[in-house]
């Protein structure tokens, strides 16, 4: 009997289109003899649809081959396993995972806690600090109605002006810095600031995407990624390097600029690569990860110091995405990887 597999994609986040690209690749590579596939599309407005085409998914403003799901709970109840291919808010942040938990449905990927921590870069940093994994110096700000709140390392809060925030960054970190919304993926809302004027502008821009903002010291060096796979027993892939066409791996550099390149394996000393692989597993376990994640690092050019950047609990899954490519480089093919992730989901137990 075939496994009834629900694949959920789209979503309300800024990464809706990326999710659809990932879902396209997954549908083309799932074993149709092993799985009875139930495609589920979530629109940007949050409506759930059953999708009637499983070979090639094309979503536009007026899709003709979907129909709205009236009773979402009833629809999900008939599935054996759920594969959420949702990136960003409302899909990678623990919210939809909570729905699956309530329904006691096995699902691919991290649980509620790990998903929410991985999505929120500010809180992920706190966990990594506790795990003593080296990070770039950073400042954590929160935006209120018309002012900013500076949150120090002891989580004390101080209401400050935007100008004061810029002064704190200049005095404690220096330029250049990266300004990031705490809850955003695919580099949406991120800018590199080289001076006070740019920093002020970029902080204001980032608040369009989240009220919590991170300002991190720029690290001159290599952008490195490592994929991890497993529940209790976790393995790491080889290490890959990103060579962005832009100054950093922005949204455009990832998805729209063909000049961006990846190097697998990365051109690193074997000892450094092994340390990164171990740190990736440590970071994954530190947030209580399950199933899969991609962990991103910097390796400083002059010192070879390794800095963790962030962890992605539902990384991109197109055929050219780093997560599947990193495992392909160590002998786990795309279709085999999908099977393994679904098996890991089925291993998870719920309390009656």
C-alpha positions as a printed Julia matrix, in Angstrom:
352×3 Matrix{Float64}:
   0.0    0.0     0.0
   1.31   3.43   -0.93
   2.19   5.97    1.77
  -0.22   8.91    1.7
   2.19  11.84    1.56
   1.01  15.42    1.85
   3.44  17.97    0.37
   2.67  21.5     1.53
   4.18  24.46   -0.32
   3.71  28.15   -1.07
   2.87  29.96    2.15
   2.33  33.48    3.42
   5.99  34.46    3.76
   8.17  36.48    1.39
   9.59  33.13    0.22
   6.4   31.83   -1.4
   8.0   31.65   -4.86
  11.12  29.92   -3.53
   8.89  27.32   -1.85
   7.13  26.62   -5.14
  10.51  26.09   -6.85
  11.49  23.63   -4.1
   8.16  21.8    -4.42
   8.62  21.48   -8.19
  11.87  19.59   -7.69
  10.46  17.39   -4.93
   7.42  16.35   -6.97
   9.61  15.41   -9.92
  11.82  13.19   -7.74
   9.39  11.45   -5.38
   8.84   7.74   -6.05
   5.3    7.61   -7.48
   5.21   3.85   -6.87
   5.94   4.33   -3.17
   3.88   7.44   -2.39
   0.37   8.58   -3.09
   1.03  12.29   -3.29
  -1.35  14.97   -2.02
  -0.08  18.42   -3.11
  -1.29  21.26   -0.87
  -0.74  24.88   -1.84
  -1.01  27.72    0.7
  -1.56  31.08   -0.98
   0.08  34.33    0.1
  -3.28  35.19    1.69
  -3.2   32.01    3.78
  -5.84  29.97    1.94
  -5.2   26.23    1.58
  -5.78  24.48   -1.75
  -5.53  20.92   -2.98
  -3.47  20.78   -6.13
  -4.54  18.5    -8.95
  -1.23  18.38  -10.84
   1.82  16.6    -9.42
   4.29  16.47  -12.31
   5.01  20.15  -12.89
   3.61  22.77  -10.53
   3.04  26.23  -11.93
   1.4   28.77   -9.67
   0.22  32.12  -11.0
  -2.38  34.68   -9.91
  -5.23  32.6   -11.31
  -4.29  28.91  -11.07
  -6.85  26.72  -12.79
  -5.96  23.3   -11.39
  -6.46  23.88   -7.65
  -9.51  23.97   -5.42
  -9.82  25.37   -1.92
  -9.75  22.94    1.0
 -12.8   23.68    3.12
 -11.88  21.54    6.13
  -8.1   21.6     6.57
  -8.06  19.37    9.67
 -10.19  16.71    7.99
  -7.96  16.81    4.91
  -4.72  16.44    6.91
  -6.18  13.62    9.01
  -6.27  11.27    6.02
  -2.52  11.61    5.39
   0.19   9.26    6.7
   3.09  11.72    6.56
   3.39  15.43    5.85
   6.3   17.07    4.03
   6.21  20.84    4.62
   8.18  22.58    1.87
   7.54  25.99    3.41
  10.27  28.58    3.86
  10.1   31.56    6.2
   7.33  32.74    8.51
   4.22  30.56    9.02
   6.03  27.52    7.63
   9.55  27.33    9.0
   8.88  28.99   12.36
   7.05  26.24   14.26
   3.51  27.45   13.6
   2.47  24.84   11.04
   4.54  22.22   12.88
   2.3   22.85   15.9
  -0.74  21.98   13.79
   0.85  18.67   12.78
   1.69  17.92   16.42
  -1.89  18.54   17.51
  -3.09  16.13   14.82
  -0.36  13.6    15.78
   0.8   13.46   12.19
   4.43  12.57   11.4
   6.11  15.34    9.42
   9.46  16.0     7.8
  11.87  18.3     9.58
  12.39  20.04   12.88
   9.8   20.26   15.64
   8.09  23.33   17.07
  10.93  24.45   19.35
  13.8   24.0    16.89
  11.79  25.56   14.07
  10.92  28.67   16.07
  14.49  29.11   17.35
  15.99  28.56   13.92
  13.64  31.13   12.38
  14.38  33.79   14.98
  18.03  34.74   14.43
  18.18  36.71   17.69
  17.17  33.76   19.85
  19.27  31.33   17.83
  22.28  33.49   18.71
  21.5   33.16   22.39
  21.44  29.35   22.08
  24.7   29.34   20.12
  26.31  31.55   22.77
  25.25  29.03   25.42
  26.74  26.26   23.27
  29.96  28.32   23.03
  29.93  28.37   19.23
  31.85  31.41   17.97
  29.75  34.18   16.37
  30.44  37.61   14.89
  29.86  40.51   17.33
  26.29  41.82   17.03
  23.74  44.32   18.32
  20.1   43.39   18.92
  17.42  46.06   18.44
  13.64  46.01   18.67
  11.43  48.55   16.92
   8.48  50.06   18.78
   5.96  52.48   17.28
   8.33  55.41   16.82
  11.47  54.5    18.78
  13.96  51.66   19.14
  14.83  49.4    22.05
  18.43  48.27   22.56
  18.65  44.79   24.13
  21.99  44.05   25.78
  23.61  40.65   26.35
  21.87  40.32   29.74
  18.54  41.03   27.97
  18.17  44.41   29.66
  16.2   46.81   27.5
  16.79  50.53   26.91
  14.61  52.79   24.75
  16.82  54.79   22.39
  16.61  56.88   19.23
  17.7   55.63   15.82
  20.68  57.98   16.01
  21.71  56.49   19.36
  21.42  52.98   17.88
  23.79  53.99   15.09
  26.25  55.41   17.67
  26.18  52.17   19.69
  26.96  50.15   16.56
  29.8   52.48   15.56
  31.34  52.42   19.05
  30.99  48.69   19.82
  31.29  46.97   16.43
  32.47  49.4    13.77
  31.88  49.21   10.02
  31.08  47.41    7.81
  28.06  45.65    9.32
  25.15  43.57    8.07
  21.62  44.61    9.03
  19.11  41.74    9.18
  15.46  41.29   10.12
  15.54  38.63   12.86
  12.73  36.6    11.27
  13.35  36.52    7.54
  14.82  34.01    5.12
  16.5   33.92    1.7
  18.38  37.11    2.67
  15.19  39.18    2.36
  15.62  42.62    3.93
  19.38  42.26    4.49
  21.85  45.02    3.63
  25.54  45.71    4.11
  26.19  49.1     5.74
  29.55  50.81    5.3
  28.86  54.05    7.15
  26.44  55.75    9.55
  24.15  57.09    6.82
  23.73  53.69    5.19
  23.22  52.03    8.57
  20.4   54.41    9.5
  18.7   53.79    6.16
  19.15  50.02    6.32
  17.78  49.74    9.88
  14.65  51.56    8.78
  14.35  49.3     5.74
  14.78  46.1     7.79
  11.92  47.08   10.12
   9.54  46.65    7.16
  10.1   42.89    7.52
  10.38  42.43   11.3
  10.31  44.45   14.52
  13.44  42.66   15.72
  16.69  43.64   14.02
  20.21  42.21   14.18
  23.28  44.24   13.27
  26.34  42.04   12.82
  29.98  42.82   12.21
  31.0   42.0     8.64
  33.46  39.11    8.42
  35.96  39.18    5.56
  36.27  35.61    4.39
  34.5   32.63    2.87
  30.77  31.93    3.11
  30.47  28.24    3.99
  27.47  25.9     4.26
  27.05  22.42    5.7
  23.97  20.17    5.59
  22.92  17.86    8.43
  20.56  14.89    8.42
  19.13  12.75   11.2
  17.14  12.58   14.42
  19.17  11.16   17.31
  22.03  10.0    15.1
  23.04  12.98   12.98
  25.37  13.04   10.01
  26.91  16.05    8.26
  27.52  16.45    4.54
  30.72  17.75    3.06
  31.29  21.51    3.28
  30.42  23.86    0.42
  31.41  27.43   -0.37
  29.2   30.19   -1.74
  30.76  32.62   -4.19
  28.11  35.33   -4.48
  27.94  37.59   -7.51
  27.03  40.5    -5.23
  28.9   41.75   -2.16
  27.09  39.09   -0.16
  24.63  36.27   -0.79
  21.56  38.46   -1.24
  18.15  37.32   -2.52
  19.1   38.42   -6.06
  22.47  36.67   -5.81
  20.75  33.44   -4.73
  17.9   33.27   -7.2
  18.35  35.81   -9.99
  22.06  36.31  -10.7
  23.6   33.47  -12.65
  27.09  34.73  -11.82
  26.74  33.4    -8.26
  28.68  30.16   -7.93
  29.02  27.31   -5.45
  32.1   25.21   -4.8
  31.54  21.67   -3.5
  33.6   20.69   -1.64
  34.89  24.02   -0.4
  38.55  24.9    -0.85
  39.44  24.54    2.81
  41.99  22.67    4.86
  40.56  19.28    5.83
  40.96  20.06    9.53
  38.84  23.23    9.17
  36.21  21.39    7.12
  35.96  18.69    9.78
  35.58  21.3    12.52
  32.76  22.96   10.56
  31.0   19.6    10.14
  31.23  18.97   13.9
  29.99  22.49   14.69
  27.06  22.05   12.29
  25.95  18.92   14.16
  26.48  20.68   17.51
  24.38  23.69   16.43
  21.64  21.38   15.13
  21.51  19.46   18.41
  21.71  22.69   20.43
  18.36  23.87   19.03
  16.91  20.33   19.4
  16.85  19.8    15.63
  15.28  16.8    13.9
  15.32  15.65   10.3
  17.29  18.25    8.43
  18.93  21.65    8.54
  21.55  23.65    6.67
  24.04  25.45    8.87
  25.86  28.52    7.51
  29.28  29.74    8.58
  32.0   32.27    7.78
  35.69  31.39    7.74
  37.71  34.55    8.3
  40.31  35.1     5.61
  43.27  36.19    7.75
  42.81  33.95   10.78
  40.75  30.93    9.56
  38.49  31.57   12.56
  35.1   29.87   12.08
  31.97  31.9    12.87
  28.47  30.43   12.78
  26.08  32.63   10.82
  22.68  30.93   11.09
  20.78  27.66   10.89
  18.02  26.99    8.35
  15.6   24.3     9.46
  13.77  24.06    6.1
  16.42  24.98    3.52
  15.76  25.42   -0.19
  15.16  22.09   -1.94
  15.5   22.77   -5.64
  17.85  20.55   -7.65
  20.46  23.32   -7.49
  19.94  24.16   -3.8
  22.93  23.66   -1.53
  21.25  21.2     0.86
  20.65  18.39   -1.67
  23.83  19.22   -3.6
  25.98  18.86   -0.47
  24.62  15.4     0.24
  24.8   14.42   -3.42
  28.54  15.15   -3.2
  28.86  12.47   -0.49
  26.84   9.87   -2.35
  23.23  10.49   -1.23
  21.18  11.23   -4.35
  18.2   13.61   -4.37
  15.5   10.9    -4.51
  17.28   8.85   -1.83
  17.49  11.95    0.36
  13.72  12.48    0.07
  13.08   8.87    1.11
  15.42   9.21    4.08
  13.72  12.4     5.28
  10.31  10.77    5.11
  11.63   7.73    7.02
  13.05  10.05    9.71
   9.63  11.7     9.98
   7.98   8.32   10.5
  10.42   7.51   13.32
   9.05  10.33   15.47
   6.66   9.26   18.23
   3.78  11.16   19.84
   2.36  10.63   23.3
  -1.26   9.42   23.34
